[in-house]
Amino acid sequence: MVLLGAAAAAAGYVAYQSRSPNATRWGRGFHRGPRDQLQLALTFDDGPSEWTLGVLEALERHRVPATFFFCGMNVERHPNLARFVHKQGHEIANHTYSHPWLLPLSGRRIHAELARTQQVIEQAAGVRPHLFRPPYGCRAPGLIEAERQLGLTEVLWTVIGKDWNASAAAITRRVLAGVEPGGIVCLHDGDRVRPHPDRSRTVASLKDLLVILLDQGYSFVTAGAMLRGLRLSTPQR
């Protein structure tokens, strides 16, 4: 009975540290901005892919900035797209090289995933990311040291569209039900590191979401700008 209790406690600890946005032992960052501003950060994971252009076109139509968490393997596949995203004024961030589950990986392997992506993005787009999002939003014991060594701040989210298995209408409903001032929205312009993903439903939903959210009075910033706002709003000691 004691062993079962200890095992359950250990499992609970791992689950909390790996998945809770409020946990800080395995990774440190933020998952929302100031609550007193009608402001959102749009983020896109798993790109770049052929669908990144569709996302960019929707954003450009409304002059909305966004943050793209790119996988290094996909950047190697589409270096010109990565460069174009940066040229359009959007923010590029790190989402590992091969999109693995981090939890079973050693600290050395985690560092290699992040460091290789930093290098690939810098070579392709001419910018070195300062933000990172773990695949599946799952941290691991070796992650915090890798983030520290590479100068990366972790970014999670307040609402995720689950756009990998939902219709465009369902994605829109889910995001609208979860947005709130200072929120970070997670969508996808790729599918892990698979070639030729289908993100047509994400693009269709995004077109509707931008019209609705702007009509509701929301403004949009990159995740990096949101982080700077958080730091400015934190009292200095």
Helices and strands as residue ranges (DSSP letters): H 2-19, E 29-30, E 39-47, H 52-62, E 67-70, H 72-77, H 79-87, E 91-94, H 107-125, E 131-132, G 135-137, H 143-150, E 153-155, E 159-160, H 168-178, E 183-188, H 200-215, E 219-221, H 223-233
